[in-house]
């Protein structure tokens, strides 16, 4: 069935995202000096980049 394929794809995507986030967390714990605080300037840059993005 087609819905089974969608469910499997969603599950696979979830596993991949989980592995990616786990690797980020591992790196952050092992190398805390690489972390930088999120600033208002970073936020403003993101706002500028996403200003014309439309989500349906």
Secondary structure as GFF3:
##gff-version 3
##sequence-region A 1 56
A	DSSP	alpha_helix	2	30	.	.	.	ID=ss1
A	DSSP	three_ten_helix	32	34	.	.	.	ID=ss2
A	DSSP	alpha_helix	40	50	.	.	.	ID=ss3
###
